[in-house]
Structure formats: C-alpha cells, structure tokens
Amino acid sequence: MTKPIYPPDALAARAGECVIYVTITIDAKGRVSDVTPSWDRLNLPGRFTEAFLEAIRVAVASWNFEPTRLVYWERSGTDENKYLYAEVVPSRTDIKFTFAATGKVR
C-alpha cells in the first residue's frame, strides 16, 4: 500500500509531526471512493492540514480492498443455516496517519 508523502511545503516550513485521522469509503469494487477527515477522532486544523489531506488522498487512491459482503442466511428447522445470497456494499473505515517531523509517514 502506497504511503502518503510528507508535503514538501510543510517539510520546508518545519511543520513537525502531524497526526491526521481520515474516514475512507470503499466502494463495491474495493476501490477507495472518498477520503474525508474523521468525525470520530480529533483532528486539529493547522496551516498545512489541506496539504496533508491531499497527500493522503493521492496515496490511498491506489489502494484496493476486498469489498464488504453482506451474507444472508436462513435458519432451517434442523438448526442448520441455509445460504440465501450475498450482497456487495460500500463500507467505511477510519485510518490514522502520522507524518513524522523527519518527513516519514507511520
């Protein structure tokens, strides 16, 4: 998986360590379809926040996942489950990116 690149302007300005939490949306084909700041985690805005977010968006655009599948079963009278069907659906997950003051990403 491609890691984001520390934004050159932020590195030149010695912005230091920056932690960004994002929510990525994974579409039904397993591709990243959206990246937004997470609402579940604290993100402190700063001078280079948009540059860090853009670096994350560029990196995760190439990521691929196994799509989420909802599998439907029916309980039969013998306490065994009978497979009915599966449905591929979009999903979301939160990811933490730490941009170190050295310009590396963890």
The first five atom37 places (N, CA, C, CB, O) and aatype in JSON, in Angstrom:
{
  "aatype": [12, 16, 11, 14, 9, 18, 14, 14, 3, 0, 10, 0, 0, 1, 0, 7, 6, 4, 19, 9, 18, 19, 16, 9, 16, 9, 3, 0, 11, 7, 1, 19, 15, 3, 19, 16, 14, 15, 17, 3, 1, 10, 2, 10, 14, 7, 1, 13, 16, 6, 0, 13, 10, 6, 0, 9, 1, 19, 0, 19, 0, 15, 17, 2, 13, 6, 14, 16, 1, 10, 19, 18, 17, 6, 1, 15, 7, 16, 3, 6, 2, 11, 18, 10, 18, 0, 6, 19, 19, 14, 15, 1, 16, 3, 9, 11, 13, 16, 13, 0, 0, 16, 7, 11, 19, 1],
  "atom_mask": [
    [1, 1, 1, 1, 1],
    [1, 1, 1, 1, 1],
    [1, 1, 1, 1, 1],
    [1, 1, 1, 1, 1],
    [1, 1, 1, 1, 1],
    [1, 1, 1, 1, 1],
    [1, 1, 1, 1, 1],
    [1, 1, 1, 1, 1],
    [1, 1, 1, 1, 1],
    [1, 1, 1, 1, 1],
    [1, 1, 1, 1, 1],
    [1, 1, 1, 1, 1],
    [1, 1, 1, 1, 1],
    [1, 1, 1, 1, 1],
    [1, 1, 1, 1, 1],
    [1, 1, 1, 0, 1],
    [1, 1, 1, 1, 1],
    [1, 1, 1, 1, 1],
    [1, 1, 1, 1, 1],
    [1, 1, 1, 1, 1],
    [1, 1, 1, 1, 1],
    [1, 1, 1, 1, 1],
    [1, 1, 1, 1, 1],
    [1, 1, 1, 1, 1],
    [1, 1, 1, 1, 1],
    [1, 1, 1, 1, 1],
    [1, 1, 1, 1, 1],
    [1, 1, 1, 1, 1],
    [1, 1, 1, 1, 1],
    [1, 1, 1, 0, 1],
    [1, 1, 1, 1, 1],
    [1, 1, 1, 1, 1],
    [1, 1, 1, 1, 1],
    [1, 1, 1, 1, 1],
    [1, 1, 1, 1, 1],
    [1, 1, 1, 1, 1],
    [1, 1, 1, 1, 1],
    [1, 1, 1, 1, 1],
    [1, 1, 1, 1, 1],
    [1, 1, 1, 1, 1],
    [1, 1, 1, 1, 1],
    [1, 1, 1, 1, 1],
    [1, 1, 1, 1, 1],
    [1, 1, 1, 1, 1],
    [1, 1, 1, 1, 1],
    [1, 1, 1, 0, 1],
    [1, 1, 1, 1, 1],
    [1, 1, 1, 1, 1],
    [1, 1, 1, 1, 1],
    [1, 1, 1, 1, 1],
    [1, 1, 1, 1, 1],
    [1, 1, 1, 1, 1],
    [1, 1, 1, 1, 1],
    [1, 1, 1, 1, 1],
    [1, 1, 1, 1, 1],
    [1, 1, 1, 1, 1],
    [1, 1, 1, 1, 1],
    [1, 1, 1, 1, 1],
    [1, 1, 1, 1, 1],
    [1, 1, 1, 1, 1],
    [1, 1, 1, 1, 1],
    [1, 1, 1, 1, 1],
    [1, 1, 1, 1, 1],
    [1, 1, 1, 1, 1],
    [1, 1, 1, 1, 1],
    [1, 1, 1, 1, 1],
    [1, 1, 1, 1, 1],
    [1, 1, 1, 1, 1],
    [1, 1, 1, 1, 1],
    [1, 1, 1, 1, 1],
    [1, 1, 1, 1, 1],
    [1, 1, 1, 1, 1],
    [1, 1, 1, 1, 1],
    [1, 1, 1, 1, 1],
    [1, 1, 1, 1, 1],
    [1, 1, 1, 1, 1],
    [1, 1, 1, 0, 1],
    [1, 1, 1, 1, 1],
    [1, 1, 1, 1, 1],
    [1, 1, 1, 1, 1],
    [1, 1, 1, 1, 1],
    [1, 1, 1, 1, 1],
    [1, 1, 1, 1, 1],
    [1, 1, 1, 1, 1],
    [1, 1, 1, 1, 1],
    [1, 1, 1, 1, 1],
    [1, 1, 1, 1, 1],
    [1, 1, 1, 1, 1],
    [1, 1, 1, 1, 1],
    [1, 1, 1, 1, 1],
    [1, 1, 1, 1, 1],
    [1, 1, 1, 1, 1],
    [1, 1, 1, 1, 1],
    [1, 1, 1, 1, 1],
    [1, 1, 1, 1, 1],
    [1, 1, 1, 1, 1],
    [1, 1, 1, 1, 1],
    [1, 1, 1, 1, 1],
    [1, 1, 1, 1, 1],
    [1, 1, 1, 1, 1],
    [1, 1, 1, 1, 1],
    [1, 1, 1, 1, 1],
    [1, 1, 1, 0, 1],
    [1, 1, 1, 1, 1],
    [1, 1, 1, 1, 1],
    [1, 1, 1, 1, 1]
  ],
  "atom_positions": [
    [[0.85, -1.18, 0.0], [0.0, 0.0, 0.0], [0.89, 1.24, 0.0], [-0.96, 0.0, 1.22], [1.82, 1.36, 0.8]],
    [[0.6, 2.12, -0.89], [1.36, 3.35, -1.02], [1.17, 4.23, 0.22], [0.95, 4.1, -2.28], [0.04, 4.45, 0.66]],
    [[2.27, 4.74, 0.76], [2.19, 5.67, 1.89], [2.16, 7.1, 1.36], [3.38, 5.47, 2.86], [2.75, 7.38, 0.32]],
    [[1.48, 8.0, 2.06], [1.48, 9.39, 1.63], [2.85, 10.02, 1.8], [0.43, 10.19, 2.41], [3.65, 9.6, 2.64]],
    [[3.1, 11.02, 1.01], [4.37, 11.75, 1.05], [4.16, 13.01, 1.9], [4.87, 12.11, -0.39], [3.2, 13.75, 1.72]],
    [[5.09, 13.23, 2.81], [5.05, 14.45, 3.64], [5.07, 15.65, 2.69], [6.27, 14.5, 4.66], [5.98, 15.74, 1.86]],
    [[4.12, 16.56, 2.79], [4.06, 17.7, 1.87], [5.36, 18.52, 1.91], [2.86, 18.6, 2.2], [5.79, 18.93, 2.99]],
    [[5.98, 18.76, 0.75], [7.25, 19.49, 0.71], [7.2, 20.87, 1.37], [7.68, 19.64, -0.71], [8.15, 21.27, 2.04]],
    [[6.1, 21.61, 1.17], [5.99, 22.94, 1.79], [5.98, 22.85, 3.3], [4.73, 23.66, 1.3], [6.59, 23.68, 3.98]],
    [[5.29, 21.84, 3.84], [5.24, 21.66, 5.29], [6.6, 21.23, 5.83], [4.17, 20.61, 5.66], [7.01, 21.66, 6.9]],
    [[7.3, 20.39, 5.06], [8.62, 19.95, 5.48], [9.59, 21.12, 5.49], [9.14, 18.83, 4.56], [10.38, 21.28, 6.43]],
    [[9.54, 21.95, 4.44], [10.41, 23.13, 4.36], [10.13, 24.12, 5.49], [10.26, 23.82, 3.01], [11.03, 24.8, 5.98]],
    [[8.86, 24.2, 5.89], [8.47, 25.12, 6.97], [8.68, 24.49, 8.35], [7.01, 25.53, 6.81], [8.36, 25.1, 9.38]],
    [[9.23, 23.27, 8.37], [9.47, 22.53, 9.62], [8.19, 22.44, 10.46], [10.58, 23.21, 10.44], [8.17, 22.78, 11.64]],
    [[7.14, 21.97, 9.79], [5.83, 21.87, 10.45], [5.82, 20.83, 11.57], [4.77, 21.51, 9.43], [4.96, 20.88, 12.45]],
    [[6.77, 19.92, 11.55], [6.84, 18.93, 12.62], [5.87, 17.79, 12.42], [0.0, 0.0, 0.0], [5.33, 17.59, 11.33]],
    [[5.66, 17.04, 13.49], [4.78, 15.88, 13.42], [3.33, 16.32, 13.25], [4.92, 15.0, 14.68], [2.89, 17.3, 13.84]],
    [[2.61, 15.58, 12.42], [1.19, 15.87, 12.19], [0.44, 14.55, 12.17], [0.98, 16.67, 10.86], [0.81, 13.63, 11.45]],
    [[-0.61, 14.47, 12.97], [-1.45, 13.27, 13.01], [-2.79, 13.62, 12.38], [-1.63, 12.75, 14.47], [-3.45, 14.58, 12.79]],
    [[-3.18, 12.84, 11.38], [-4.44, 13.07, 10.68], [-5.25, 11.78, 10.73], [-4.21, 13.53, 9.21], [-4.74, 10.71, 10.37]],
    [[-6.5, 11.87, 11.16], [-7.44, 10.75, 11.12], [-8.4, 10.99, 9.96], [-8.21, 10.58, 12.49], [-9.0, 12.06, 9.86]],
    [[-8.54, 10.0, 9.1], [-9.46, 10.13, 7.98], [-10.43, 8.96, 7.96], [-8.69, 10.23, 6.66], [-10.15, 7.88, 8.49]],
    [[-11.56, 9.2, 7.33], [-12.51, 8.13, 7.05], [-12.43, 7.87, 5.56], [-13.98, 8.51, 7.5], [-12.62, 8.78, 4.75]],
    [[-12.14, 6.62, 5.21], [-12.13, 6.28, 3.79], [-13.38, 5.47, 3.48], [-10.85, 5.48, 3.41], [-13.82, 4.63, 4.27]],
    [[-13.94, 5.73, 2.31], [-15.09, 4.96, 1.83], [-14.58, 4.01, 0.76], [-16.22, 5.9, 1.26], [-13.88, 4.41, -0.17]],
    [[-14.94, 2.75, 0.91], [-14.54, 1.71, -0.03], [-15.78, 1.31, -0.82], [-13.9, 0.48, 0.7], [-16.79, 0.91, -0.24]],
    [[-15.7, 1.42, -2.15], [-16.89, 1.14, -2.95], [-17.09, -0.37, -3.14], [-16.78, 1.84, -4.32], [-16.33, -1.18, -2.61]],
    [[-18.11, -0.73, -3.89], [-18.46, -2.14, -4.09], [-17.44, -2.9, -4.92], [-19.82, -2.23, -4.74], [-17.5, -4.13, -5.01]],
    [[-16.5, -2.2, -5.53], [-15.43, -2.86, -6.28], [-14.14, -2.95, -5.48], [-15.17, -2.13, -7.59], [-13.14, -3.49, -5.96]],
    [[-14.14, -2.42, -4.25], [-12.97, -2.47, -3.4], [-12.02, -1.3, -3.57], [0.0, 0.0, 0.0], [-10.93, -1.3, -3.02]],
    [[-12.43, -0.3, -4.32], [-11.61, 0.9, -4.55], [-11.98, 1.98, -3.54], [-11.79, 1.43, -6.0], [-13.12, 2.05, -3.07]],
    [[-11.02, 2.83, -3.21], [-11.29, 3.96, -2.32], [-12.02, 5.02, -3.14], [-9.96, 4.54, -1.68], [-11.49, 5.51, -4.13]],
    [[-13.24, 5.36, -2.71], [-14.04, 6.32, -3.47], [-14.13, 7.69, -2.8], [-15.42, 5.77, -3.67], [-14.55, 8.66, -3.43]],
    [[-13.74, 7.76, -1.51], [-13.82, 9.05, -0.82], [-12.89, 9.04, 0.39], [-15.28, 9.36, -0.38], [-12.71, 8.01, 1.03]],
    [[-12.31, 10.19, 0.67], [-11.46, 10.38, 1.85], [-11.86, 11.7, 2.49], [-9.92, 10.36, 1.48], [-11.81, 12.75, 1.85]],
    [[-12.27, 11.64, 3.76], [-12.68, 12.84, 4.47], [-12.07, 12.83, 5.88], [-14.22, 12.95, 4.54], [-11.75, 11.76, 6.4]],
    [[-11.92, 13.99, 6.49], [-11.46, 14.0, 7.88], [-12.45, 13.19, 8.73], [-11.32, 15.46, 8.41], [-13.66, 13.27, 8.52]],
    [[-11.95, 12.45, 9.68], [-12.79, 11.61, 10.52], [-13.62, 12.45, 11.49], [-11.94, 10.61, 11.3], [-13.14, 13.43, 12.04]],
    [[-14.86, 12.06, 11.68], [-15.72, 12.69, 12.67], [-15.61, 11.97, 14.01], [-17.18, 12.71, 12.19], [-16.08, 12.48, 15.03]],
    [[-14.99, 10.8, 14.02], [-14.86, 10.02, 15.24], [-13.59, 10.32, 16.02], [-14.91, 8.55, 14.92], [-13.45, 9.9, 17.17]],
    [[-12.66, 11.02, 15.41], [-11.36, 11.3, 16.04], [-11.1, 12.8, 15.97], [-10.22, 10.51, 15.34], [-11.64, 13.5, 15.12]],
    [[-10.27, 13.27, 16.88], [-9.93, 14.68, 16.93], [-8.85, 14.99, 15.9], [-9.46, 15.07, 18.34], [-7.78, 14.39, 15.91]],
    [[-9.14, 15.92, 15.02], [-8.17, 16.45, 14.06], [-8.02, 17.94, 14.34], [-8.62, 16.18, 12.56], [-8.99, 18.69, 14.23]],
    [[-6.83, 18.35, 14.7], [-6.6, 19.77, 14.96], [-6.16, 20.45, 13.66], [-5.54, 19.97, 16.08], [-5.11, 20.11, 13.12]],
    [[-6.95, 21.39, 13.17], [-6.58, 22.05, 11.93], [-5.32, 22.89, 12.11], [-7.73, 22.92, 11.43], [-5.08, 23.48, 13.16]],
    [[-4.55, 22.94, 11.06], [-3.33, 23.73, 11.07], [-3.08, 24.33, 9.7], [0.0, 0.0, 0.0], [-3.88, 24.16, 8.77]],
    [[-1.99, 25.03, 9.59], [-1.64, 25.73, 8.36], [-1.53, 24.78, 7.16], [-0.32, 26.47, 8.54], [-1.87, 25.17, 6.04]],
    [[-1.07, 23.55, 7.39], [-0.84, 22.61, 6.29], [-1.83, 21.44, 6.27], [0.55, 22.08, 6.38], [-1.59, 20.44, 5.6]],
    [[-2.92, 21.56, 6.99], [-3.89, 20.46, 7.07], [-4.34, 20.01, 5.69], [-5.1, 20.88, 7.89], [-4.37, 18.81, 5.41]],
    [[-4.7, 20.93, 4.83], [-5.17, 20.56, 3.48], [-4.08, 19.86, 2.67], [-5.66, 21.82, 2.73], [-4.37, 18.94, 1.9]],
    [[-2.83, 20.28, 2.84], [-1.72, 19.63, 2.13], [-1.54, 18.19, 2.62], [-0.41, 20.43, 2.32], [-1.3, 17.3, 1.81]],
    [[-1.66, 17.97, 3.93], [-1.56, 16.61, 4.46], [-2.73, 15.76, 3.97], [-1.53, 16.64, 6.0], [-2.53, 14.6, 3.6]],
    [[-3.93, 16.32, 3.97], [-5.1, 15.57, 3.48], [-4.95, 15.21, 2.0], [-6.38, 16.39, 3.7], [-5.31, 14.11, 1.59]],
    [[-4.43, 16.13, 1.23], [-4.24, 15.86, -0.2], [-3.2, 14.76, -0.41], [-3.81, 17.14, -0.95], [-3.36, 13.91, -1.28]],
    [[-2.14, 14.76, 0.4], [-1.12, 13.7, 0.31], [-1.75, 12.34, 0.62], [0.05, 13.99, 1.28], [-1.41, 11.34, -0.01]],
    [[-2.64, 12.32, 1.6], [-3.34, 11.07, 1.94], [-4.25, 10.65, 0.8], [-4.15, 11.24, 3.25], [-4.27, 9.48, 0.42]],
    [[-5.0, 11.58, 0.25], [-5.92, 11.26, -0.86], [-5.17, 10.67, -2.05], [-6.69, 12.51, -1.3], [-5.62, 9.7, -2.66]],
    [[-4.03, 11.26, -2.38], [-3.23, 10.76, -3.51], [-2.75, 9.34, -3.24], [-2.02, 11.69, -3.78], [-2.81, 8.48, -4.12]],
    [[-2.27, 9.09, -2.03], [-1.74, 7.76, -1.7], [-2.83, 6.69, -1.7], [-1.06, 7.8, -0.34], [-2.65, 5.63, -2.29]],
    [[-3.95, 6.96, -1.03], [-4.97, 5.92, -0.9], [-5.77, 5.69, -2.18], [-5.91, 6.28, 0.23], [-6.5, 4.71, -2.28]],
    [[-5.64, 6.59, -3.14], [-6.35, 6.4, -4.41], [-5.93, 5.11, -5.11], [-6.1, 7.59, -5.34], [-6.69, 4.56, -5.91]],
    [[-4.73, 4.62, -4.82], [-4.25, 3.39, -5.45], [-4.52, 2.14, -4.61], [-2.76, 3.51, -5.72], [-4.22, 1.02, -5.05]],
    [[-5.07, 2.3, -3.42], [-5.32, 1.16, -2.54], [-6.52, 0.35, -3.03], [-5.54, 1.63, -1.1], [-7.48, 0.9, -3.56]],
    [[-6.44, -0.95, -2.84], [-7.54, -1.86, -3.17], [-7.86, -2.73, -1.97], [-7.19, -2.73, -4.41], [-6.96, -3.16, -1.24]],
    [[-9.13, -3.0, -1.78], [-9.6, -3.81, -0.66], [-10.52, -4.89, -1.17], [-10.3, -2.95, 0.39], [-11.05, -4.81, -2.28]],
    [[-10.71, -5.89, -0.36], [-11.76, -6.86, -0.63], [-13.07, -6.16, -0.26], [-11.55, -8.22, 0.19], [-13.21, -5.69, 0.87]],
    [[-14.03, -6.08, -1.18], [-15.27, -5.38, -0.87], [-16.03, -6.05, 0.28], [-16.17, -5.31, -2.12], [-15.9, -7.25, 0.52]],
    [[-16.81, -5.26, 0.96], [-17.63, -5.78, 2.05], [-18.82, -6.54, 1.46], [-18.12, -4.63, 2.97], [-19.48, -6.07, 0.53]],
    [[-19.06, -7.71, 2.01], [-20.19, -8.51, 1.56], [-21.12, -8.79, 2.74], [-19.7, -9.84, 0.92], [-20.68, -9.21, 3.81]],
    [[-22.37, -8.54, 2.53], [-23.38, -8.94, 3.5], [-23.91, -10.29, 3.03], [-24.54, -7.86, 3.63], [-24.39, -10.42, 1.91]],
    [[-23.83, -11.28, 3.9], [-24.27, -12.62, 3.54], [-25.55, -12.91, 4.31], [-23.17, -13.69, 3.85], [-25.63, -12.72, 5.52]],
    [[-26.53, -13.37, 3.59], [-27.83, -13.65, 4.18], [-28.06, -15.15, 4.29], [-28.95, -12.99, 3.36], [-27.85, -15.9, 3.33]],
    [[-28.49, -15.57, 5.47], [-28.73, -16.98, 5.77], [-30.15, -17.15, 6.28], [-27.7, -17.51, 6.81], [-30.78, -16.2, 6.76]],
    [[-30.63, -18.35, 6.18], [-31.93, -18.68, 6.73], [-31.78, -19.89, 7.65], [-32.98, -18.96, 5.6], [-31.18, -20.9, 7.26]],
    [[-32.32, -19.79, 8.84], [-32.24, -20.92, 9.77], [-33.32, -21.93, 9.38], [-32.41, -20.45, 11.26], [-34.5, -21.59, 9.25]],
    [[-32.89, -23.14, 9.2], [-33.85, -24.19, 8.87], [-34.33, -24.87, 10.15], [-33.22, -25.24, 7.9], [-33.83, -24.57, 11.23]],
    [[-35.29, -25.75, 10.04], [-35.84, -26.42, 11.2], [-34.87, -27.36, 11.89], [0.0, 0.0, 0.0], [-35.13, -27.77, 13.02]],
    [[-33.76, -27.7, 11.24], [-32.78, -28.63, 11.84], [-31.62, -27.88, 12.48], [-32.25, -29.59, 10.78], [-30.57, -28.47, 12.72]],
    [[-31.78, -26.62, 12.76], [-30.74, -25.77, 13.34], [-29.51, -25.61, 12.45], [-30.32, -26.33, 14.67], [-28.44, -25.25, 12.93]],
    [[-29.67, -25.87, 11.18], [-28.59, -25.6, 10.23], [-28.98, -24.38, 9.42], [-28.33, -26.84, 9.3], [-30.16, -24.13, 9.17]],
    [[-27.98, -23.62, 9.03], [-28.24, -22.42, 8.24], [-28.19, -22.74, 6.76], [-27.24, -21.31, 8.58], [-27.35, -23.52, 6.31]],
    [[-29.11, -22.14, 6.03], [-29.16, -22.31, 4.58], [-28.74, -20.98, 3.95], [-30.6, -22.75, 4.1], [-29.33, -19.93, 4.23]],
    [[-27.74, -21.03, 3.1], [-27.26, -19.83, 2.41], [-28.34, -19.33, 1.46], [-25.94, -20.11, 1.63], [-28.9, -20.11, 0.68]],
    [[-28.63, -18.03, 1.52], [-29.6, -17.44, 0.6], [-28.9, -16.67, -0.51], [-30.55, -16.51, 1.36], [-29.05, -17.01, -1.69]],
    [[-28.14, -15.63, -0.14], [-27.41, -14.84, -1.14], [-26.44, -13.9, -0.43], [-28.39, -14.04, -2.04], [-26.49, -13.74, 0.79]],
    [[-25.56, -13.28, -1.21], [-24.61, -12.3, -0.7], [-24.76, -11.02, -1.5], [-23.13, -12.83, -0.77], [-25.09, -11.04, -2.69]],
    [[-24.51, -9.92, -0.84], [-24.64, -8.6, -1.46], [-23.37, -7.81, -1.19], [-25.91, -7.85, -0.93], [-22.94, -7.72, -0.04]],
    [[-22.77, -7.22, -2.22], [-21.58, -6.39, -2.06], [-22.05, -4.96, -1.81], [-20.64, -6.47, -3.33], [-22.89, -4.42, -2.54]],
    [[-21.49, -4.33, -0.75], [-21.93, -2.99, -0.36], [-20.72, -2.1, -0.07], [-22.86, -3.06, 0.88], [-19.65, -2.6, 0.29]],
    [[-20.88, -0.79, -0.22], [-19.81, 0.13, 0.19], [-19.61, 0.06, 1.71], [-20.15, 1.59, -0.25], [-20.52, -0.31, 2.45]],
    [[-18.41, 0.43, 2.15], [-18.13, 0.45, 3.57], [-17.2, 1.61, 3.89], [-17.51, -0.88, 4.03], [-16.64, 2.24, 2.99]],
    [[-17.05, 1.89, 5.18], [-16.17, 2.97, 5.63], [-15.31, 2.47, 6.76], [-16.99, 4.21, 6.09], [-15.7, 1.59, 7.53]],
    [[-14.12, 3.04, 6.86], [-13.24, 2.75, 7.97], [-12.38, 3.97, 8.26], [-12.36, 1.52, 7.68], [-12.1, 4.77, 7.37]],
    [[-11.97, 4.11, 9.51], [-11.09, 5.21, 9.91], [-9.65, 4.72, 9.92], [-11.5, 5.76, 11.31], [-9.36, 3.6, 10.32]],
    [[-8.76, 5.6, 9.49], [-7.32, 5.3, 9.46], [-6.57, 6.49, 10.04], [-6.83, 4.97, 8.02], [-6.91, 7.64, 9.78]],
    [[-5.55, 6.19, 10.82], [-4.68, 7.22, 11.4], [-3.39, 7.29, 10.6], [-4.39, 6.93, 12.91], [-2.76, 6.27, 10.34]],
    [[-2.99, 8.49, 10.21], [-1.72, 8.72, 9.54], [-0.89, 9.64, 10.43], [-1.92, 9.35, 8.11], [-1.38, 10.68, 10.88]],
    [[0.34, 9.25, 10.68], [1.25, 10.09, 11.45], [2.41, 10.5, 10.54], [1.78, 9.34, 12.73], [3.19, 9.66, 10.09]],
    [[2.49, 11.77, 10.28], [3.58, 12.34, 9.5], [4.64, 12.8, 10.49], [3.08, 13.54, 8.57], [4.42, 13.73, 11.27]],
    [[5.79, 12.15, 10.47], [6.86, 12.46, 11.42], [7.61, 13.72, 10.97], [7.85, 11.27, 11.56], [7.61, 14.06, 9.79]],
    [[8.24, 14.39, 11.92], [8.99, 15.61, 11.64], [10.14, 15.33, 10.67], [9.52, 16.21, 12.95], [10.66, 16.26, 10.05]],
    [[10.55, 14.07, 10.55], [11.63, 13.7, 9.63], [11.15, 13.62, 8.19], [12.23, 12.37, 10.04], [11.96, 13.5, 7.27]],
    [[9.84, 13.69, 7.99], [9.28, 13.58, 6.64], [8.79, 12.18, 6.33], [0.0, 0.0, 0.0], [8.3, 11.93, 5.23]],
    [[8.92, 11.25, 7.28], [8.44, 9.88, 7.08], [7.01, 9.76, 7.6], [9.36, 8.85, 7.78], [6.57, 10.54, 8.44]],
    [[6.3, 8.76, 7.07], [4.93, 8.52, 7.48], [4.83, 7.15, 8.14], [3.97, 8.63, 6.28], [5.33, 6.16, 7.62]],
    [[4.16, 7.13, 9.31], [3.93, 5.86, 10.01], [2.47, 5.51, 9.95], [4.4, 5.93, 11.48], [2.06, 4.48, 10.48]]
  ]
}
